[in-house]
Amino acid sequence: MYATTGRRRVGRISAAILAAFAAVATSSSGPVSAETLRQALSAAYKYNPRIDAERARLRATDEEVARANSGYRPNVSASADVGVQSTYTKPPSLSNGTTTPSGYAINLSQNLFNGFQTTNAVNEAEAAVRAGRETLRDVERAVLLEAVTAYMDVVRDQAVVRLQENNLRVLARELKATQDRFAVGEVTRTDVAQAEARRAGATSSLDAARANLKSSRATYERVVGNPPNGVADPGPPDRFVPNSLDASIAVGEQENALIVAALYREQAARYTVERIRGELLPTAQLDAQWGERYGSSKTLDESEQGSITGRISIPIYEGGEVYARVRQAKHTHVSRLQEIEQVRTEVRAAVIASWSRLQAAQAQVQSDRAQVSASQTALTGVREEEKVGQRTLLDVLNAEQELLNAQVQQVTNERNLVVAGYTLLSAIGRLEAERLGVASYVYEPEVHYEEVRRKWFGLSITHEDGRREHFDAWNAHVEAKPYK
């Protein structure tokens, strides 16, 4: 009679385990008011300081075009002087005495031809700007992928914590039931020790799961800018993923920001060679001056003077320094060509690896679902067999642990499936806020570029949000932009 009662008690506990695990699996999708992945990506795109820093760096690169364009413009300067002059001659003359000569002059210098240095400098700077835009795209891609990973880590770790909490509750009840059975002689001290060991292990696993969740939440807040609030599994980005490996490779070779940036850097290196070569060509310059002098002598009270001068300069030999810089620039250009091939190879390898991980994750999720289903069936069978004495308490504990392991593995691989999908998008160059439709606004680097590329005057700068900062020469200060 005691054995039958004990078996029924274990059977009820095992049934409770199945029900609890089912409840955890059902609730893993998160609350109704969950923060969506789209909201997390939008916040990271808008507020992440790494992206802000790269945008500021690109705006600084824009100014290189303005600097290069200054070579087309005149240089204008003004000067003024005043002094005291004493003149004494023998024999004495009318010019003897003390005067206070003064005057001013305005000078203008205009480049007419400088061996195409300015033209090539502008082209070089524009290529650098385009490379900088692609670098910004790559930084945005990296941050968005980091945000996806952080989001899914929180989803996974929250589910694991719930599974471990439920497992601990079930094992605590099971330990209590085993202790009661031991008190009436139905089981041995060994059974109690086994139940105690499982509960202690569950406590340790729960502590580790909670620590992992805290770490994931901290990473999420660092990347996204705010603590996670009821995140939920969004599922893989299937509609954005190409339907074959070959298609993925083709897209990656065309759209990956690293490849495009390498192409623009090679273009900039070519213009650098031509710009330096221009220093070996003749230059032509127009100089103009106009000024007035006062009190130059006792006999001359005021005079005006103006001149316009054309000057041609032909370099003959400058010690070999320019030739050395041309050769150096050519070597740099060759290096940029090799970098293109290197980046293409790396991108291709990254696409293949990402595609393989995605395919593996899809297969693993399918296997995990089958494993969880089989483990649930096995646990039910072990419970029934334990009722008739064909299984022991240890068999039931092992079956429960196998089901828990299968469910944790399923949660982990579902996380891996989502991350693998977005990693593939990252590798082919399509993990972009605008393409995914996750941003409330899209940063447009062309706006600042057009504002400054032909700018003649001004010390203030414009931030991406339209704010203007005016720099004091003695106390330059920029108010820090809040990170949400």
Contacts in CASP RR format, 6 or more apart in sequence:
PFRMAT RR
TARGET T0000
AUTHOR 0000-0000-0000
METHOD contacts of the structure
MODEL  1
MYATTGRRRVGRISAAILAAFAAVATSSSGPVSAETLRQALSAAYKYNPR
IDAERARLRATDEEVARANSGYRPNVSASADVGVQSTYTKPPSLSNGTTT
PSGYAINLSQNLFNGFQTTNAVNEAEAAVRAGRETLRDVERAVLLEAVTA
YMDVVRDQAVVRLQENNLRVLARELKATQDRFAVGEVTRTDVAQAEARRA
GATSSLDAARANLKSSRATYERVVGNPPNGVADPGPPDRFVPNSLDASIA
VGEQENALIVAALYREQAARYTVERIRGELLPTAQLDAQWGERYGSSKTL
DESEQGSITGRISIPIYEGGEVYARVRQAKHTHVSRLQEIEQVRTEVRAA
VIASWSRLQAAQAQVQSDRAQVSASQTALTGVREEEKVGQRTLLDVLNAE
QELLNAQVQQVTNERNLVVAGYTLLSAIGRLEAERLGVASYVYEPEVHYE
EVRRKWFGLSITHEDGRREHFDAWNAHVEAKPYK
2 181 0 8 1.000
2 184 0 8 1.000
2 185 0 8 1.000
2 186 0 8 1.000
3 186 0 8 1.000
3 389 0 8 1.000
5 186 0 8 1.000
6 177 0 8 1.000
6 181 0 8 1.000
6 186 0 8 1.000
7 386 0 8 1.000
7 387 0 8 1.000
7 388 0 8 1.000
7 389 0 8 1.000
8 387 0 8 1.000
9 177 0 8 1.000
9 181 0 8 1.000
10 174 0 8 1.000
10 177 0 8 1.000
10 383 0 8 1.000
10 386 0 8 1.000
10 387 0 8 1.000
10 393 0 8 1.000
10 396 0 8 1.000
11 383 0 8 1.000
11 386 0 8 1.000
11 387 0 8 1.000
13 170 0 8 1.000
13 173 0 8 1.000
13 174 0 8 1.000
13 177 0 8 1.000
14 379 0 8 1.000
14 380 0 8 1.000
14 382 0 8 1.000
14 383 0 8 1.000
14 386 0 8 1.000
14 396 0 8 1.000
14 400 0 8 1.000
15 383 0 8 1.000
16 170 0 8 1.000
16 173 0 8 1.000
17 170 0 8 1.000
17 379 0 8 1.000
17 400 0 8 1.000
17 403 0 8 1.000
18 376 0 8 1.000
18 379 0 8 1.000
18 380 0 8 1.000
20 166 0 8 1.000
20 169 0 8 1.000
20 170 0 8 1.000
21 163 0 8 1.000
21 166 0 8 1.000
21 376 0 8 1.000
21 403 0 8 1.000
21 404 0 8 1.000
21 407 0 8 1.000
23 166 0 8 1.000
24 159 0 8 1.000
24 162 0 8 1.000
24 163 0 8 1.000
24 166 0 8 1.000
24 407 0 8 1.000
25 372 0 8 1.000
25 407 0 8 1.000
27 162 0 8 1.000
28 159 0 8 1.000
28 162 0 8 1.000
28 233 0 8 1.000
28 411 0 8 1.000
29 232 0 8 1.000
29 233 0 8 1.000
30 230 0 8 1.000
30 231 0 8 1.000
30 232 0 8 1.000
30 233 0 8 1.000
31 230 0 8 1.000
31 232 0 8 1.000
33 229 0 8 1.000
33 230 0 8 1.000
34 229 0 8 1.000
34 230 0 8 1.000
34 231 0 8 1.000
34 232 0 8 1.000
35 228 0 8 1.000
35 229 0 8 1.000
35 230 0 8 1.000
35 231 0 8 1.000
35 232 0 8 1.000
36 232 0 8 1.000
36 234 0 8 1.000
37 148 0 8 1.000
37 151 0 8 1.000
37 231 0 8 1.000
37 234 0 8 1.000
38 234 0 8 1.000
38 436 0 8 1.000
38 437 0 8 1.000
38 438 0 8 1.000
40 147 0 8 1.000
40 150 0 8 1.000
40 151 0 8 1.000
40 220 0 8 1.000
40 224 0 8 1.000
40 228 0 8 1.000
40 231 0 8 1.000
41 144 0 8 1.000
41 147 0 8 1.000
41 148 0 8 1.000
41 433 0 8 1.000
41 436 0 8 1.000
41 438 0 8 1.000
41 439 0 8 1.000
42 433 0 8 1.000
42 438 0 8 1.000
42 439 0 8 1.000
42 440 0 8 1.000
43 224 0 8 1.000
43 225 0 8 1.000
43 226 0 8 1.000
43 484 0 8 1.000
44 51 0 8 1.000
44 143 0 8 1.000
44 144 0 8 1.000
44 146 0 8 1.000
44 147 0 8 1.000
44 223 0 8 1.000
44 224 0 8 1.000
44 225 0 8 1.000
45 51 0 8 1.000
45 140 0 8 1.000
45 143 0 8 1.000
45 144 0 8 1.000
45 433 0 8 1.000
45 438 0 8 1.000
45 439 0 8 1.000
46 439 0 8 1.000
46 440 0 8 1.000
46 441 0 8 1.000
47 224 0 8 1.000
47 225 0 8 1.000
47 483 0 8 1.000
47 484 0 8 1.000
48 143 0 8 1.000
48 147 0 8 1.000
48 223 0 8 1.000
48 224 0 8 1.000
48 225 0 8 1.000
49 483 0 8 1.000
50 139 0 8 1.000
50 143 0 8 1.000
51 136 0 8 1.000
51 139 0 8 1.000
51 140 0 8 1.000
51 143 0 8 1.000
52 464 0 8 1.000
52 481 0 8 1.000
54 135 0 8 1.000
54 136 0 8 1.000
54 139 0 8 1.000
54 140 0 8 1.000
55 136 0 8 1.000
55 443 0 8 1.000
55 445 0 8 1.000
55 464 0 8 1.000
57 132 0 8 1.000
58 129 0 8 1.000
58 132 0 8 1.000
58 133 0 8 1.000
58 135 0 8 1.000
58 136 0 8 1.000
58 445 0 8 1.000
59 445 0 8 1.000
59 448 0 8 1.000
59 461 0 8 1.000
59 464 0 8 1.000
61 128 0 8 1.000
61 129 0 8 1.000
61 132 0 8 1.000
62 129 0 8 1.000
62 445 0 8 1.000
62 448 0 8 1.000
62 449 0 8 1.000
62 452 0 8 1.000
62 453 0 8 1.000
63 452 0 8 1.000
64 125 0 8 1.000
64 128 0 8 1.000
64 129 0 8 1.000
65 122 0 8 1.000
65 125 0 8 1.000
65 126 0 8 1.000
65 129 0 8 1.000
65 449 0 8 1.000
65 452 0 8 1.000
65 453 0 8 1.000
66 452 0 8 1.000
66 453 0 8 1.000
66 454 0 8 1.000
66 455 0 8 1.000
67 125 0 8 1.000
68 118 0 8 1.000
68 121 0 8 1.000
68 122 0 8 1.000
68 124 0 8 1.000
68 125 0 8 1.000
69 118 0 8 1.000
69 122 0 8 1.000
69 453 0 8 1.000
69 454 0 8 1.000
71 111 0 8 1.000
71 114 0 8 1.000
71 118 0 8 1.000
71 121 0 8 1.000
72 111 0 8 1.000
72 118 0 8 1.000
73 456 0 8 1.000
74 108 0 8 1.000
74 109 0 8 1.000
74 110 0 8 1.000
75 108 0 8 1.000
75 109 0 8 1.000
75 110 0 8 1.000
76 106 0 8 1.000
76 107 0 8 1.000
76 108 0 8 1.000
76 109 0 8 1.000
77 106 0 8 1.000
77 107 0 8 1.000
78 104 0 8 1.000
78 105 0 8 1.000
78 106 0 8 1.000
78 107 0 8 1.000
79 104 0 8 1.000
79 105 0 8 1.000
79 107 0 8 1.000
80 102 0 8 1.000
80 103 0 8 1.000
80 104 0 8 1.000
80 105 0 8 1.000
81 101 0 8 1.000
81 102 0 8 1.000
81 103 0 8 1.000
81 104 0 8 1.000
82 100 0 8 1.000
82 101 0 8 1.000
82 102 0 8 1.000
82 103 0 8 1.000
83 100 0 8 1.000
83 101 0 8 1.000
83 102 0 8 1.000
84 98 0 8 1.000
84 99 0 8 1.000
84 100 0 8 1.000
85 98 0 8 1.000
85 99 0 8 1.000
85 100 0 8 1.000
85 101 0 8 1.000
86 97 0 8 1.000
86 98 0 8 1.000
86 99 0 8 1.000
87 95 0 8 1.000
87 96 0 8 1.000
87 97 0 8 1.000
87 98 0 8 1.000
87 99 0 8 1.000
87 297 0 8 1.000
87 298 0 8 1.000
88 96 0 8 1.000
88 97 0 8 1.000
89 95 0 8 1.000
89 96 0 8 1.000
94 298 0 8 1.000
94 299 0 8 1.000
95 297 0 8 1.000
95 298 0 8 1.000
95 299 0 8 1.000
96 298 0 8 1.000
97 298 0 8 1.000
99 295 0 8 1.000
99 296 0 8 1.000
99 297 0 8 1.000
99 298 0 8 1.000
100 295 0 8 1.000
101 293 0 8 1.000
101 294 0 8 1.000
101 295 0 8 1.000
101 296 0 8 1.000
101 297 0 8 1.000
102 293 0 8 1.000
102 294 0 8 1.000
102 295 0 8 1.000
103 291 0 8 1.000
103 292 0 8 1.000
103 293 0 8 1.000
103 294 0 8 1.000
104 291 0 8 1.000
104 292 0 8 1.000
105 289 0 8 1.000
105 290 0 8 1.000
105 291 0 8 1.000
106 289 0 8 1.000
106 290 0 8 1.000
106 291 0 8 1.000
107 287 0 8 1.000
107 288 0 8 1.000
107 289 0 8 1.000
108 287 0 8 1.000
108 288 0 8 1.000
108 289 0 8 1.000
109 285 0 8 1.000
109 286 0 8 1.000
109 287 0 8 1.000
109 288 0 8 1.000
110 285 0 8 1.000
110 286 0 8 1.000
110 287 0 8 1.000
110 288 0 8 1.000
111 118 0 8 1.000
111 283 0 8 1.000
111 284 0 8 1.000
111 285 0 8 1.000
112 284 0 8 1.000
112 285 0 8 1.000
112 286 0 8 1.000
113 282 0 8 1.000
113 283 0 8 1.000
113 284 0 8 1.000
114 278 0 8 1.000
114 281 0 8 1.000
114 283 0 8 1.000
114 284 0 8 1.000
115 278 0 8 1.000
115 279 0 8 1.000
115 281 0 8 1.000
115 282 0 8 1.000
115 283 0 8 1.000
116 274 0 8 1.000
116 275 0 8 1.000
116 278 0 8 1.000
116 281 0 8 1.000
117 275 0 8 1.000
117 278 0 8 1.000
117 279 0 8 1.000
120 271 0 8 1.000
120 272 0 8 1.000
120 274 0 8 1.000
120 275 0 8 1.000
120 278 0 8 1.000
121 271 0 8 1.000
121 275 0 8 1.000
123 271 0 8 1.000
124 268 0 8 1.000
124 271 0 8 1.000
124 272 0 8 1.000
124 275 0 8 1.000
127 264 0 8 1.000
127 265 0 8 1.000
127 267 0 8 1.000
127 268 0 8 1.000
127 271 0 8 1.000
128 264 0 8 1.000
128 265 0 8 1.000
128 268 0 8 1.000
129 449 0 8 1.000
130 264 0 8 1.000
130 267 0 8 1.000
131 261 0 8 1.000
131 262 0 8 1.000
131 264 0 8 1.000
131 265 0 8 1.000
131 268 0 8 1.000
132 261 0 8 1.000
132 264 0 8 1.000
133 445 0 8 1.000
134 257 0 8 1.000
134 258 0 8 1.000
134 260 0 8 1.000
134 261 0 8 1.000
134 264 0 8 1.000
135 257 0 8 1.000
135 261 0 8 1.000
136 445 0 8 1.000
137 257 0 8 1.000
137 260 0 8 1.000
137 429 0 8 1.000
137 432 0 8 1.000
138 257 0 8 1.000
138 258 0 8 1.000
138 261 0 8 1.000
140 432 0 8 1.000
140 433 0 8 1.000
141 257 0 8 1.000
141 426 0 8 1.000
141 429 0 8 1.000
141 431 0 8 1.000
141 432 0 8 1.000
142 426 0 8 1.000
143 223 0 8 1.000
144 422 0 8 1.000
144 426 0 8 1.000
144 431 0 8 1.000
144 432 0 8 1.000
144 433 0 8 1.000
144 436 0 8 1.000
144 438 0 8 1.000
145 422 0 8 1.000
145 423 0 8 1.000
145 426 0 8 1.000
145 431 0 8 1.000
146 223 0 8 1.000
147 223 0 8 1.000
147 224 0 8 1.000
148 418 0 8 1.000
148 419 0 8 1.000
148 422 0 8 1.000
149 419 0 8 1.000
149 422 0 8 1.000
150 216 0 8 1.000
150 219 0 8 1.000
150 220 0 8 1.000
150 222 0 8 1.000
150 223 0 8 1.000
150 224 0 8 1.000
151 220 0 8 1.000
151 224 0 8 1.000
151 228 0 8 1.000
151 231 0 8 1.000
151 234 0 8 1.000
152 233 0 8 1.000
152 415 0 8 1.000
152 418 0 8 1.000
152 419 0 8 1.000
153 216 0 8 1.000
153 219 0 8 1.000
153 220 0 8 1.000
153 415 0 8 1.000
154 213 0 8 1.000
154 216 0 8 1.000
154 217 0 8 1.000
154 220 0 8 1.000
154 228 0 8 1.000
154 231 0 8 1.000
155 231 0 8 1.000
155 232 0 8 1.000
155 233 0 8 1.000
155 415 0 8 1.000
156 216 0 8 1.000
156 411 0 8 1.000
156 412 0 8 1.000
156 414 0 8 1.000
156 415 0 8 1.000
157 209 0 8 1.000
157 212 0 8 1.000
157 213 0 8 1.000
157 216 0 8 1.000
158 213 0 8 1.000
158 230 0 8 1.000
158 231 0 8 1.000
159 411 0 8 1.000
160 209 0 8 1.000
160 212 0 8 1.000
160 213 0 8 1.000
160 408 0 8 1.000
160 411 0 8 1.000
160 412 0 8 1.000
161 206 0 8 1.000
161 209 0 8 1.000
161 210 0 8 1.000
161 213 0 8 1.000
163 404 0 8 1.000
163 407 0 8 1.000
163 408 0 8 1.000
163 411 0 8 1.000
164 202 0 8 1.000
164 205 0 8 1.000
164 206 0 8 1.000
164 209 0 8 1.000
165 206 0 8 1.000
167 202 0 8 1.000
167 205 0 8 1.000
167 206 0 8 1.000
167 400 0 8 1.000
167 404 0 8 1.000
168 199 0 8 1.000
168 202 0 8 1.000
168 203 0 8 1.000
168 206 0 8 1.000
170 400 0 8 1.000
171 195 0 8 1.000
171 198 0 8 1.000
171 199 0 8 1.000
171 202 0 8 1.000
171 400 0 8 1.000
172 199 0 8 1.000
174 195 0 8 1.000
174 198 0 8 1.000
174 199 0 8 1.000
174 397 0 8 1.000
175 192 0 8 1.000
175 195 0 8 1.000
175 196 0 8 1.000
175 198 0 8 1.000
175 199 0 8 1.000
178 187 0 8 1.000
178 191 0 8 1.000
178 192 0 8 1.000
178 195 0 8 1.000
178 393 0 8 1.000
179 192 0 8 1.000
179 195 0 8 1.000
181 187 0 8 1.000
181 191 0 8 1.000
182 188 0 8 1.000
182 189 0 8 1.000
182 191 0 8 1.000
182 192 0 8 1.000
187 393 0 8 1.000
191 392 0 8 1.000
191 393 0 8 1.000
191 394 0 8 1.000
194 393 0 8 1.000
194 394 0 8 1.000
194 397 0 8 1.000
195 393 0 8 1.000
195 397 0 8 1.000
198 397 0 8 1.000
198 401 0 8 1.000
217 227 0 8 1.000
217 228 0 8 1.000
220 227 0 8 1.000
220 228 0 8 1.000
220 231 0 8 1.000
221 227 0 8 1.000
221 228 0 8 1.000
225 483 0 8 1.000
225 484 0 8 1.000
226 484 0 8 1.000
233 414 0 8 1.000
233 415 0 8 1.000
233 418 0 8 1.000
234 418 0 8 1.000
235 414 0 8 1.000
235 417 0 8 1.000
235 418 0 8 1.000
236 358 0 8 1.000
236 417 0 8 1.000
236 418 0 8 1.000
236 420 0 8 1.000
236 421 0 8 1.000
237 418 0 8 1.000
237 421 0 8 1.000
237 422 0 8 1.000
237 425 0 8 1.000
237 436 0 8 1.000
240 425 0 8 1.000
240 430 0 8 1.000
240 435 0 8 1.000
240 436 0 8 1.000
241 248 0 8 1.000
241 358 0 8 1.000
241 421 0 8 1.000
241 424 0 8 1.000
241 425 0 8 1.000
242 248 0 8 1.000
242 251 0 8 1.000
242 428 0 8 1.000
245 351 0 8 1.000
245 352 0 8 1.000
245 355 0 8 1.000
248 351 0 8 1.000
248 354 0 8 1.000
248 355 0 8 1.000
248 424 0 8 1.000
248 427 0 8 1.000
248 428 0 8 1.000
249 348 0 8 1.000
249 351 0 8 1.000
249 352 0 8 1.000
251 428 0 8 1.000
251 429 0 8 1.000
251 430 0 8 1.000
252 259 0 8 1.000
252 347 0 8 1.000
252 351 0 8 1.000
252 427 0 8 1.000
252 428 0 8 1.000
252 429 0 8 1.000
253 259 0 8 1.000
253 344 0 8 1.000
253 347 0 8 1.000
253 348 0 8 1.000
255 428 0 8 1.000
255 429 0 8 1.000
255 430 0 8 1.000
256 343 0 8 1.000
256 347 0 8 1.000
256 427 0 8 1.000
256 428 0 8 1.000
256 429 0 8 1.000
257 429 0 8 1.000
258 343 0 8 1.000
258 346 0 8 1.000
258 347 0 8 1.000
259 340 0 8 1.000
259 343 0 8 1.000
259 344 0 8 1.000
259 347 0 8 1.000
262 336 0 8 1.000
262 339 0 8 1.000
262 340 0 8 1.000
262 343 0 8 1.000
263 340 0 8 1.000
265 336 0 8 1.000
265 339 0 8 1.000
266 333 0 8 1.000
266 336 0 8 1.000
266 337 0 8 1.000
266 339 0 8 1.000
266 340 0 8 1.000
268 336 0 8 1.000
269 329 0 8 1.000
269 332 0 8 1.000
269 333 0 8 1.000
269 335 0 8 1.000
269 336 0 8 1.000
270 333 0 8 1.000
272 329 0 8 1.000
272 332 0 8 1.000
272 333 0 8 1.000
273 326 0 8 1.000
273 329 0 8 1.000
273 330 0 8 1.000
273 333 0 8 1.000
276 322 0 8 1.000
276 325 0 8 1.000
276 326 0 8 1.000
276 329 0 8 1.000
277 326 0 8 1.000
279 315 0 8 1.000
279 322 0 8 1.000
280 315 0 8 1.000
280 322 0 8 1.000
280 323 0 8 1.000
280 326 0 8 1.000
281 315 0 8 1.000
282 312 0 8 1.000
282 313 0 8 1.000
282 314 0 8 1.000
282 315 0 8 1.000
283 312 0 8 1.000
283 313 0 8 1.000
284 310 0 8 1.000
284 311 0 8 1.000
284 312 0 8 1.000
284 313 0 8 1.000
285 310 0 8 1.000
285 311 0 8 1.000
285 312 0 8 1.000
285 313 0 8 1.000
286 308 0 8 1.000
286 309 0 8 1.000
286 310 0 8 1.000
286 311 0 8 1.000
287 307 0 8 1.000
287 308 0 8 1.000
287 309 0 8 1.000
287 310 0 8 1.000
287 311 0 8 1.000
288 306 0 8 1.000
288 307 0 8 1.000
288 308 0 8 1.000
288 309 0 8 1.000
289 305 0 8 1.000
289 306 0 8 1.000
289 307 0 8 1.000
290 304 0 8 1.000
290 305 0 8 1.000
290 306 0 8 1.000
290 307 0 8 1.000
291 304 0 8 1.000
291 305 0 8 1.000
291 306 0 8 1.000
292 302 0 8 1.000
292 303 0 8 1.000
292 304 0 8 1.000
292 305 0 8 1.000
293 302 0 8 1.000
293 303 0 8 1.000
293 304 0 8 1.000
293 305 0 8 1.000
294 301 0 8 1.000
294 302 0 8 1.000
295 301 0 8 1.000
295 302 0 8 1.000
296 303 0 8 1.000
315 322 0 8 1.000
347 427 0 8 1.000
350 427 0 8 1.000
351 424 0 8 1.000
351 427 0 8 1.000
351 428 0 8 1.000
353 427 0 8 1.000
354 420 0 8 1.000
354 421 0 8 1.000
354 423 0 8 1.000
354 424 0 8 1.000
354 426 0 8 1.000
354 427 0 8 1.000
355 424 0 8 1.000
357 416 0 8 1.000
357 420 0 8 1.000
357 423 0 8 1.000
357 424 0 8 1.000
358 417 0 8 1.000
358 420 0 8 1.000
358 421 0 8 1.000
358 423 0 8 1.000
358 424 0 8 1.000
360 420 0 8 1.000
361 413 0 8 1.000
361 416 0 8 1.000
361 417 0 8 1.000
361 420 0 8 1.000
361 421 0 8 1.000
362 417 0 8 1.000
364 413 0 8 1.000
364 416 0 8 1.000
364 417 0 8 1.000
365 410 0 8 1.000
365 413 0 8 1.000
365 414 0 8 1.000
365 417 0 8 1.000
368 406 0 8 1.000
368 409 0 8 1.000
368 410 0 8 1.000
368 413 0 8 1.000
368 414 0 8 1.000
369 410 0 8 1.000
371 406 0 8 1.000
371 409 0 8 1.000
371 410 0 8 1.000
372 403 0 8 1.000
372 406 0 8 1.000
372 407 0 8 1.000
372 410 0 8 1.000
375 399 0 8 1.000
375 402 0 8 1.000
375 403 0 8 1.000
375 406 0 8 1.000
376 403 0 8 1.000
378 399 0 8 1.000
378 402 0 8 1.000
378 403 0 8 1.000
379 396 0 8 1.000
379 399 0 8 1.000
379 400 0 8 1.000
379 402 0 8 1.000
379 403 0 8 1.000
382 391 0 8 1.000
382 395 0 8 1.000
382 396 0 8 1.000
382 399 0 8 1.000
383 396 0 8 1.000
383 399 0 8 1.000
385 391 0 8 1.000
385 395 0 8 1.000
386 392 0 8 1.000
386 393 0 8 1.000
386 395 0 8 1.000
386 396 0 8 1.000
422 431 0 8 1.000
425 431 0 8 1.000
433 439 0 8 1.000
433 442 0 8 1.000
434 442 0 8 1.000
443 464 0 8 1.000
448 462 0 8 1.000
448 464 0 8 1.000
451 462 0 8 1.000
459 470 0 8 1.000
459 471 0 8 1.000
460 468 0 8 1.000
460 469 0 8 1.000
460 470 0 8 1.000
460 471 0 8 1.000
461 468 0 8 1.000
461 469 0 8 1.000
461 471 0 8 1.000
462 468 0 8 1.000
463 469 0 8 1.000
463 481 0 8 1.000
465 481 0 8 1.000
469 478 0 8 1.000
469 479 0 8 1.000
471 477 0 8 1.000
END
